[in-house]
Amino acid sequence: MMHRVSSELTEYVPGSFLMTDDKAPVELLGMKVIDELIGDEVAYYKKAYEDGGLSALLEKLQ
């Protein structure tokens, strides 16, 4: 099989474009979900800070 396939190979010549998957839809959706999870977790501490200032926040962390 390797001999059969290798006889049809052509050399790859790179062009001027660099293709990545940095903006793949699945990554963007995943990042959105992670951002929402972090926002939900931080909301508790944000509310404590807004209600009682830094001392209330420090009490929540202990």
mmCIF file of the N, C-alpha and C atoms, coordinates in Angstrom:
data_MODEL
# 
_entry.id   MODEL 
# 
loop_
_atom_site.group_PDB 
_atom_site.id 
_atom_site.type_symbol 
_atom_site.label_atom_id 
_atom_site.label_alt_id 
_atom_site.label_comp_id 
_atom_site.label_asym_id 
_atom_site.label_entity_id 
_atom_site.label_seq_id 
_atom_site.pdbx_PDB_ins_code 
_atom_site.Cartn_x 
_atom_site.Cartn_y 
_atom_site.Cartn_z 
_atom_site.occupancy 
_atom_site.B_iso_or_equiv 
_atom_site.pdbx_formal_charge 
_atom_site.auth_seq_id 
_atom_site.auth_comp_id 
_atom_site.auth_asym_id 
_atom_site.auth_atom_id 
_atom_site.pdbx_PDB_model_num 
ATOM 1   N N  . MET A 1 1  ? 0.822   -1.186 0.000  1.00 0.00 ? 1  MET A N  1 
ATOM 2   C CA . MET A 1 1  ? 0.000   0.000  0.000  1.00 0.00 ? 1  MET A CA 1 
ATOM 3   C C  . MET A 1 1  ? 0.867   1.251  0.000  1.00 0.00 ? 1  MET A C  1 
ATOM 4   N N  . MET A 1 2  ? 1.953   1.227  0.782  1.00 0.00 ? 2  MET A N  1 
ATOM 5   C CA . MET A 1 2  ? 2.841   2.395  0.846  1.00 0.00 ? 2  MET A CA 1 
ATOM 6   C C  . MET A 1 2  ? 3.463   2.692  -0.514 1.00 0.00 ? 2  MET A C  1 
ATOM 7   N N  . HIS A 1 3  ? 3.850   1.668  -1.267 1.00 0.00 ? 3  HIS A N  1 
ATOM 8   C CA . HIS A 1 3  ? 4.429   1.886  -2.605 1.00 0.00 ? 3  HIS A CA 1 
ATOM 9   C C  . HIS A 1 3  ? 3.389   2.508  -3.533 1.00 0.00 ? 3  HIS A C  1 
ATOM 10  N N  . ARG A 1 4  ? 2.183   2.021  -3.433 1.00 0.00 ? 4  ARG A N  1 
ATOM 11  C CA . ARG A 1 4  ? 1.115   2.544  -4.289 1.00 0.00 ? 4  ARG A CA 1 
ATOM 12  C C  . ARG A 1 4  ? 0.840   4.020  -3.977 1.00 0.00 ? 4  ARG A C  1 
ATOM 13  N N  . VAL A 1 5  ? 0.763   4.348  -2.705 1.00 0.00 ? 5  VAL A N  1 
ATOM 14  C CA . VAL A 1 5  ? 0.485   5.724  -2.294 1.00 0.00 ? 5  VAL A CA 1 
ATOM 15  C C  . VAL A 1 5  ? 1.676   6.625  -2.598 1.00 0.00 ? 5  VAL A C  1 
ATOM 16  N N  . SER A 1 6  ? 2.870   6.174  -2.309 1.00 0.00 ? 6  SER A N  1 
ATOM 17  C CA . SER A 1 6  ? 4.055   7.025  -2.494 1.00 0.00 ? 6  SER A CA 1 
ATOM 18  C C  . SER A 1 6  ? 4.278   7.396  -3.952 1.00 0.00 ? 6  SER A C  1 
ATOM 19  N N  . SER A 1 7  ? 3.824   6.591  -4.887 1.00 0.00 ? 7  SER A N  1 
ATOM 20  C CA . SER A 1 7  ? 4.013   6.923  -6.301 1.00 0.00 ? 7  SER A CA 1 
ATOM 21  C C  . SER A 1 7  ? 3.118   8.089  -6.735 1.00 0.00 ? 7  SER A C  1 
ATOM 22  N N  . GLU A 1 8  ? 2.095   8.411  -5.943 1.00 0.00 ? 8  GLU A N  1 
ATOM 23  C CA . GLU A 1 8  ? 1.181   9.500  -6.283 1.00 0.00 ? 8  GLU A CA 1 
ATOM 24  C C  . GLU A 1 8  ? 1.417   10.767 -5.463 1.00 0.00 ? 8  GLU A C  1 
ATOM 25  N N  . LEU A 1 9  ? 2.438   10.763 -4.617 1.00 0.00 ? 9  LEU A N  1 
ATOM 26  C CA . LEU A 1 9  ? 2.722   11.926 -3.781 1.00 0.00 ? 9  LEU A CA 1 
ATOM 27  C C  . LEU A 1 9  ? 3.328   13.058 -4.596 1.00 0.00 ? 9  LEU A C  1 
ATOM 28  N N  . THR A 1 10 ? 3.010   14.273 -4.175 1.00 0.00 ? 10 THR A N  1 
ATOM 29  C CA . THR A 1 10 ? 3.646   15.453 -4.776 1.00 0.00 ? 10 THR A CA 1 
ATOM 30  C C  . THR A 1 10 ? 4.266   16.265 -3.651 1.00 0.00 ? 10 THR A C  1 
ATOM 31  N N  . GLU A 1 11 ? 5.332   16.948 -3.967 1.00 0.00 ? 11 GLU A N  1 
ATOM 32  C CA . GLU A 1 11 ? 6.028   17.752 -2.969 1.00 0.00 ? 11 GLU A CA 1 
ATOM 33  C C  . GLU A 1 11 ? 5.163   18.945 -2.567 1.00 0.00 ? 11 GLU A C  1 
ATOM 34  N N  . TYR A 1 12 ? 5.141   19.214 -1.277 1.00 0.00 ? 12 TYR A N  1 
ATOM 35  C CA . TYR A 1 12 ? 4.398   20.375 -0.774 1.00 0.00 ? 12 TYR A CA 1 
ATOM 36  C C  . TYR A 1 12 ? 5.271   21.617 -0.918 1.00 0.00 ? 12 TYR A C  1 
ATOM 37  N N  . VAL A 1 13 ? 4.719   22.630 -1.561 1.00 0.00 ? 13 VAL A N  1 
ATOM 38  C CA . VAL A 1 13 ? 5.414   23.909 -1.702 1.00 0.00 ? 13 VAL A CA 1 
ATOM 39  C C  . VAL A 1 13 ? 4.568   24.949 -0.965 1.00 0.00 ? 13 VAL A C  1 
ATOM 40  N N  . PRO A 1 14 ? 5.101   25.487 0.135  1.00 0.00 ? 14 PRO A N  1 
ATOM 41  C CA . PRO A 1 14 ? 4.309   26.447 0.904  1.00 0.00 ? 14 PRO A CA 1 
ATOM 42  C C  . PRO A 1 14 ? 4.062   27.727 0.131  1.00 0.00 ? 14 PRO A C  1 
ATOM 43  N N  . GLY A 1 15 ? 2.911   28.314 0.351  1.00 0.00 ? 15 GLY A N  1 
ATOM 44  C CA . GLY A 1 15 ? 2.562   29.577 -0.285 1.00 0.00 ? 15 GLY A CA 1 
ATOM 45  C C  . GLY A 1 15 ? 2.799   30.738 0.669  1.00 0.00 ? 15 GLY A C  1 
ATOM 46  N N  . SER A 1 16 ? 2.147   31.848 0.405  1.00 0.00 ? 16 SER A N  1 
ATOM 47  C CA . SER A 1 16 ? 2.362   33.038 1.221  1.00 0.00 ? 16 SER A CA 1 
ATOM 48  C C  . SER A 1 16 ? 1.337   33.161 2.353  1.00 0.00 ? 16 SER A C  1 
ATOM 49  N N  . PHE A 1 17 ? 0.405   32.230 2.463  1.00 0.00 ? 17 PHE A N  1 
ATOM 50  C CA . PHE A 1 17 ? -0.606  32.277 3.516  1.00 0.00 ? 17 PHE A CA 1 
ATOM 51  C C  . PHE A 1 17 ? -0.246  31.311 4.633  1.00 0.00 ? 17 PHE A C  1 
ATOM 52  N N  . LEU A 1 18 ? -0.466  31.756 5.850  1.00 0.00 ? 18 LEU A N  1 
ATOM 53  C CA . LEU A 1 18 ? -0.266  30.904 7.010  1.00 0.00 ? 18 LEU A CA 1 
ATOM 54  C C  . LEU A 1 18 ? -1.641  30.565 7.558  1.00 0.00 ? 18 LEU A C  1 
ATOM 55  N N  . MET A 1 19 ? -2.009  29.312 7.511  1.00 0.00 ? 19 MET A N  1 
ATOM 56  C CA . MET A 1 19 ? -3.334  28.901 7.955  1.00 0.00 ? 19 MET A CA 1 
ATOM 57  C C  . MET A 1 19 ? -3.243  28.306 9.354  1.00 0.00 ? 19 MET A C  1 
ATOM 58  N N  . THR A 1 20 ? -4.094  28.782 10.248 1.00 0.00 ? 20 THR A N  1 
ATOM 59  C CA . THR A 1 20 ? -4.147  28.267 11.614 1.00 0.00 ? 20 THR A CA 1 
ATOM 60  C C  . THR A 1 20 ? -5.602  27.980 11.966 1.00 0.00 ? 20 THR A C  1 
ATOM 61  N N  . ASP A 1 21 ? -5.788  27.381 13.124 1.00 0.00 ? 21 ASP A N  1 
ATOM 62  C CA . ASP A 1 21 ? -7.152  27.176 13.618 1.00 0.00 ? 21 ASP A CA 1 
ATOM 63  C C  . ASP A 1 21 ? -7.369  27.989 14.895 1.00 0.00 ? 21 ASP A C  1 
ATOM 64  N N  . ASP A 1 22 ? -6.657  29.115 15.018 1.00 0.00 ? 22 ASP A N  1 
ATOM 65  C CA . ASP A 1 22 ? -6.763  29.959 16.208 1.00 0.00 ? 22 ASP A CA 1 
ATOM 66  C C  . ASP A 1 22 ? -8.175  30.490 16.436 1.00 0.00 ? 22 ASP A C  1 
ATOM 67  N N  . LYS A 1 23 ? -8.935  30.631 15.400 1.00 0.00 ? 23 LYS A N  1 
ATOM 68  C CA . LYS A 1 23 ? -10.297 31.163 15.516 1.00 0.00 ? 23 LYS A CA 1 
ATOM 69  C C  . LYS A 1 23 ? -11.335 30.101 15.172 1.00 0.00 ? 23 LYS A C  1 
ATOM 70  N N  . ALA A 1 24 ? -11.014 28.865 15.467 1.00 0.00 ? 24 ALA A N  1 
ATOM 71  C CA . ALA A 1 24 ? -11.937 27.771 15.175 1.00 0.00 ? 24 ALA A CA 1 
ATOM 72  C C  . ALA A 1 24 ? -13.219 27.965 15.976 1.00 0.00 ? 24 ALA A C  1 
ATOM 73  N N  . PRO A 1 25 ? -14.381 27.768 15.365 1.00 0.00 ? 25 PRO A N  1 
ATOM 74  C CA . PRO A 1 25 ? -15.656 27.974 16.063 1.00 0.00 ? 25 PRO A CA 1 
ATOM 75  C C  . PRO A 1 25 ? -15.771 27.201 17.371 1.00 0.00 ? 25 PRO A C  1 
ATOM 76  N N  . VAL A 1 26 ? -15.253 25.997 17.409 1.00 0.00 ? 26 VAL A N  1 
ATOM 77  C CA . VAL A 1 26 ? -15.363 25.208 18.638 1.00 0.00 ? 26 VAL A CA 1 
ATOM 78  C C  . VAL A 1 26 ? -14.558 25.860 19.760 1.00 0.00 ? 26 VAL A C  1 
ATOM 79  N N  . GLU A 1 27 ? -13.424 26.475 19.448 1.00 0.00 ? 27 GLU A N  1 
ATOM 80  C CA . GLU A 1 27 ? -12.642 27.168 20.465 1.00 0.00 ? 27 GLU A CA 1 
ATOM 81  C C  . GLU A 1 27 ? -13.372 28.406 20.959 1.00 0.00 ? 27 GLU A C  1 
ATOM 82  N N  . LEU A 1 28 ? -13.966 29.161 20.046 1.00 0.00 ? 28 LEU A N  1 
ATOM 83  C CA . LEU A 1 28 ? -14.686 30.366 20.433 1.00 0.00 ? 28 LEU A CA 1 
ATOM 84  C C  . LEU A 1 28 ? -15.871 30.032 21.329 1.00 0.00 ? 28 LEU A C  1 
ATOM 85  N N  . LEU A 1 29 ? -16.582 28.963 21.015 1.00 0.00 ? 29 LEU A N  1 
ATOM 86  C CA . LEU A 1 29 ? -17.702 28.540 21.860 1.00 0.00 ? 29 LEU A CA 1 
ATOM 87  C C  . LEU A 1 29 ? -17.215 28.079 23.231 1.00 0.00 ? 29 LEU A C  1 
ATOM 88  N N  . GLY A 1 30 ? -16.122 27.353 23.231 1.00 0.00 ? 30 GLY A N  1 
ATOM 89  C CA . GLY A 1 30 ? -15.551 26.889 24.494 1.00 0.00 ? 30 GLY A CA 1 
ATOM 90  C C  . GLY A 1 30 ? -15.104 28.044 25.368 1.00 0.00 ? 30 GLY A C  1 
ATOM 91  N N  . MET A 1 31 ? -14.475 29.054 24.768 1.00 0.00 ? 31 MET A N  1 
ATOM 92  C CA . MET A 1 31 ? -14.030 30.216 25.523 1.00 0.00 ? 31 MET A CA 1 
ATOM 93  C C  . MET A 1 31 ? -15.223 30.972 26.095 1.00 0.00 ? 31 MET A C  1 
ATOM 94  N N  . LYS A 1 32 ? -16.307 31.038 25.351 1.00 0.00 ? 32 LYS A N  1 
ATOM 95  C CA . LYS A 1 32 ? -17.512 31.725 25.828 1.00 0.00 ? 32 LYS A CA 1 
ATOM 96  C C  . LYS A 1 32 ? -18.062 31.026 27.071 1.00 0.00 ? 32 LYS A C  1 
ATOM 97  N N  . VAL A 1 33 ? -18.116 29.714 27.044 1.00 0.00 ? 33 VAL A N  1 
ATOM 98  C CA . VAL A 1 33 ? -18.622 28.952 28.191 1.00 0.00 ? 33 VAL A CA 1 
ATOM 99  C C  . VAL A 1 33 ? -17.714 29.146 29.401 1.00 0.00 ? 33 VAL A C  1 
ATOM 100 N N  . ILE A 1 34 ? -16.417 29.100 29.190 1.00 0.00 ? 34 ILE A N  1 
ATOM 101 C CA . ILE A 1 34 ? -15.467 29.295 30.291 1.00 0.00 ? 34 ILE A CA 1 
ATOM 102 C C  . ILE A 1 34 ? -15.612 30.695 30.876 1.00 0.00 ? 34 ILE A C  1 
ATOM 103 N N  . ASP A 1 35 ? -15.748 31.706 30.019 1.00 0.00 ? 35 ASP A N  1 
ATOM 104 C CA . ASP A 1 35 ? -15.949 33.076 30.499 1.00 0.00 ? 35 ASP A CA 1 
ATOM 105 C C  . ASP A 1 35 ? -17.208 33.184 31.349 1.00 0.00 ? 35 ASP A C  1 
ATOM 106 N N  . GLU A 1 36 ? -18.283 32.516 30.939 1.00 0.00 ? 36 GLU A N  1 
ATOM 107 C CA . GLU A 1 36 ? -19.530 32.540 31.709 1.00 0.00 ? 36 GLU A CA 1 
ATOM 108 C C  . GLU A 1 36 ? -19.349 31.858 33.065 1.00 0.00 ? 36 GLU A C  1 
ATOM 109 N N  . LEU A 1 37 ? -18.648 30.735 33.086 1.00 0.00 ? 37 LEU A N  1 
ATOM 110 C CA . LEU A 1 37 ? -18.397 30.040 34.347 1.00 0.00 ? 37 LEU A CA 1 
ATOM 111 C C  . LEU A 1 37 ? -17.586 30.912 35.305 1.00 0.00 ? 37 LEU A C  1 
ATOM 112 N N  . ILE A 1 38 ? -16.558 31.553 34.790 1.00 0.00 ? 38 ILE A N  1 
ATOM 113 C CA . ILE A 1 38 ? -15.733 32.427 35.624 1.00 0.00 ? 38 ILE A CA 1 
ATOM 114 C C  . ILE A 1 38 ? -16.573 33.600 36.126 1.00 0.00 ? 38 ILE A C  1 
ATOM 115 N N  . GLY A 1 39 ? -17.391 34.174 35.255 1.00 0.00 ? 39 GLY A N  1 
ATOM 116 C CA . GLY A 1 39 ? -18.256 35.283 35.651 1.00 0.00 ? 39 GLY A CA 1 
ATOM 117 C C  . GLY A 1 39 ? -19.201 34.894 36.767 1.00 0.00 ? 39 GLY A C  1 
ATOM 118 N N  . ASP A 1 40 ? -19.752 33.700 36.692 1.00 0.00 ? 40 ASP A N  1 
ATOM 119 C CA . ASP A 1 40 ? -20.655 33.209 37.736 1.00 0.00 ? 40 ASP A CA 1 
ATOM 120 C C  . ASP A 1 40 ? -19.923 33.064 39.073 1.00 0.00 ? 40 ASP A C  1 
ATOM 121 N N  . GLU A 1 41 ? -18.706 32.551 39.024 1.00 0.00 ? 41 GLU A N  1 
ATOM 122 C CA . GLU A 1 41 ? -17.927 32.367 40.248 1.00 0.00 ? 41 GLU A CA 1 
ATOM 123 C C  . GLU A 1 41 ? -17.517 33.701 40.854 1.00 0.00 ? 41 GLU A C  1 
ATOM 124 N N  . VAL A 1 42 ? -17.140 34.652 40.040 1.00 0.00 ? 42 VAL A N  1 
ATOM 125 C CA . VAL A 1 42 ? -16.671 35.952 40.512 1.00 0.00 ? 42 VAL A CA 1 
ATOM 126 C C  . VAL A 1 42 ? -17.827 36.810 41.022 1.00 0.00 ? 42 VAL A C  1 
ATOM 127 N N  . ALA A 1 43 ? -19.029 36.578 40.535 1.00 0.00 ? 43 ALA A N  1 
ATOM 128 C CA . ALA A 1 43 ? -20.188 37.381 40.928 1.00 0.00 ? 43 ALA A CA 1 
ATOM 129 C C  . ALA A 1 43 ? -20.401 37.362 42.440 1.00 0.00 ? 43 ALA A C  1 
ATOM 130 N N  . TYR A 1 44 ? -20.179 36.242 43.067 1.00 0.00 ? 44 TYR A N  1 
ATOM 131 C CA . TYR A 1 44 ? -20.337 36.109 44.518 1.00 0.00 ? 44 TYR A CA 1 
ATOM 132 C C  . TYR A 1 44 ? -19.417 37.092 45.247 1.00 0.00 ? 44 TYR A C  1 
ATOM 133 N N  . TYR A 1 45 ? -18.145 37.123 44.845 1.00 0.00 ? 45 TYR A N  1 
ATOM 134 C CA . TYR A 1 45 ? -17.167 37.994 45.485 1.00 0.00 ? 45 TYR A CA 1 
ATOM 135 C C  . TYR A 1 45 ? -17.381 39.460 45.108 1.00 0.00 ? 45 TYR A C  1 
ATOM 136 N N  . LYS A 1 46 ? -17.814 39.699 43.905 1.00 0.00 ? 46 LYS A N  1 
ATOM 137 C CA . LYS A 1 46 ? -18.105 41.062 43.463 1.00 0.00 ? 46 LYS A CA 1 
ATOM 138 C C  . LYS A 1 46 ? -19.241 41.649 44.306 1.00 0.00 ? 46 LYS A C  1 
ATOM 139 N N  . LYS A 1 47 ? -20.277 40.852 44.545 1.00 0.00 ? 47 LYS A N  1 
ATOM 140 C CA . LYS A 1 47 ? -21.416 41.304 45.355 1.00 0.00 ? 47 LYS A CA 1 
ATOM 141 C C  . LYS A 1 47 ? -20.963 41.596 46.784 1.00 0.00 ? 47 LYS A C  1 
ATOM 142 N N  . ALA A 1 48 ? -20.132 40.726 47.345 1.00 0.00 ? 48 ALA A N  1 
ATOM 143 C CA . ALA A 1 48 ? -19.627 40.941 48.707 1.00 0.00 ? 48 ALA A CA 1 
ATOM 144 C C  . ALA A 1 48 ? -18.841 42.241 48.780 1.00 0.00 ? 48 ALA A C  1 
ATOM 145 N N  . TYR A 1 49 ? -18.036 42.508 47.771 1.00 0.00 ? 49 TYR A N  1 
ATOM 146 C CA . TYR A 1 49 ? -17.251 43.751 47.743 1.00 0.00 ? 49 TYR A CA 1 
ATOM 147 C C  . TYR A 1 49 ? -18.159 44.967 47.612 1.00 0.00 ? 49 TYR A C  1 
ATOM 148 N N  . GLU A 1 50 ? -19.152 44.876 46.741 1.00 0.00 ? 50 GLU A N  1 
ATOM 149 C CA . GLU A 1 50 ? -20.069 45.998 46.546 1.00 0.00 ? 50 GLU A CA 1 
ATOM 150 C C  . GLU A 1 50 ? -20.878 46.276 47.807 1.00 0.00 ? 50 GLU A C  1 
ATOM 151 N N  . ASP A 1 51 ? -21.279 45.224 48.528 1.00 0.00 ? 51 ASP A N  1 
ATOM 152 C CA . ASP A 1 51 ? -22.110 45.391 49.715 1.00 0.00 ? 51 ASP A CA 1 
ATOM 153 C C  . ASP A 1 51 ? -21.314 45.867 50.930 1.00 0.00 ? 51 ASP A C  1 
ATOM 154 N N  . GLY A 1 52 ? -20.102 45.346 51.102 1.00 0.00 ? 52 GLY A N  1 
ATOM 155 C CA . GLY A 1 52 ? -19.381 45.644 52.344 1.00 0.00 ? 52 GLY A CA 1 
ATOM 156 C C  . GLY A 1 52 ? -17.956 46.125 52.183 1.00 0.00 ? 52 GLY A C  1 
ATOM 157 N N  . GLY A 1 53 ? -17.536 46.347 50.984 1.00 0.00 ? 53 GLY A N  1 
ATOM 158 C CA . GLY A 1 53 ? -16.180 46.841 50.765 1.00 0.00 ? 53 GLY A CA 1 
ATOM 159 C C  . GLY A 1 53 ? -15.129 45.760 50.896 1.00 0.00 ? 53 GLY A C  1 
ATOM 160 N N  . LEU A 1 54 ? -13.907 46.209 51.003 1.00 0.00 ? 54 LEU A N  1 
ATOM 161 C CA . LEU A 1 54 ? -12.766 45.297 51.024 1.00 0.00 ? 54 LEU A CA 1 
ATOM 162 C C  . LEU A 1 54 ? -12.788 44.391 52.251 1.00 0.00 ? 54 LEU A C  1 
ATOM 163 N N  . SER A 1 55 ? -13.185 44.916 53.387 1.00 0.00 ? 55 SER A N  1 
ATOM 164 C CA . SER A 1 55 ? -13.203 44.083 54.605 1.00 0.00 ? 55 SER A CA 1 
ATOM 165 C C  . SER A 1 55 ? -14.202 42.925 54.464 1.00 0.00 ? 55 SER A C  1 
ATOM 166 N N  . ALA A 1 56 ? -15.352 43.167 53.853 1.00 0.00 ? 56 ALA A N  1 
ATOM 167 C CA . ALA A 1 56 ? -16.330 42.087 53.641 1.00 0.00 ? 56 ALA A CA 1 
ATOM 168 C C  . ALA A 1 56 ? -15.781 41.047 52.680 1.00 0.00 ? 56 ALA A C  1 
ATOM 169 N N  . LEU A 1 57 ? -15.093 41.506 51.657 1.00 0.00 ? 57 LEU A N  1 
ATOM 170 C CA . LEU A 1 57 ? -14.499 40.576 50.708 1.00 0.00 ? 57 LEU A CA 1 
ATOM 171 C C  . LEU A 1 57 ? -13.436 39.719 51.383 1.00 0.00 ? 57 LEU A C  1 
ATOM 172 N N  . LEU A 1 58 ? -12.607 40.327 52.208 1.00 0.00 ? 58 LEU A N  1 
ATOM 173 C CA . LEU A 1 58 ? -11.561 39.572 52.904 1.00 0.00 ? 58 LEU A CA 1 
ATOM 174 C C  . LEU A 1 58 ? -12.158 38.554 53.860 1.00 0.00 ? 58 LEU A C  1 
ATOM 175 N N  . GLU A 1 59 ? -13.276 38.888 54.487 1.00 0.00 ? 59 GLU A N  1 
ATOM 176 C CA . GLU A 1 59 ? -13.948 37.929 55.373 1.00 0.00 ? 59 GLU A CA 1 
ATOM 177 C C  . GLU A 1 59 ? -14.444 36.720 54.589 1.00 0.00 ? 59 GLU A C  1 
ATOM 178 N N  . LYS A 1 60 ? -14.945 36.946 53.378 1.00 0.00 ? 60 LYS A N  1 
ATOM 179 C CA . LYS A 1 60 ? -15.440 35.840 52.534 1.00 0.00 ? 60 LYS A CA 1 
ATOM 180 C C  . LYS A 1 60 ? -14.303 34.915 52.128 1.00 0.00 ? 60 LYS A C  1 
ATOM 181 N N  . LEU A 1 61 ? -13.117 35.463 52.001 1.00 0.00 ? 61 LEU A N  1 
ATOM 182 C CA . LEU A 1 61 ? -11.980 34.670 51.547 1.00 0.00 ? 61 LEU A CA 1 
ATOM 183 C C  . LEU A 1 61 ? -11.371 33.827 52.663 1.00 0.00 ? 61 LEU A C  1 
ATOM 184 N N  . GLN A 1 62 ? -11.720 34.123 53.918 1.00 0.00 ? 62 GLN A N  1 
ATOM 185 C CA . GLN A 1 62 ? -11.129 33.377 55.039 1.00 0.00 ? 62 GLN A CA 1 
ATOM 186 C C  . GLN A 1 62 ? -11.881 32.134 55.354 1.00 0.00 ? 62 GLN A C  1 
# 
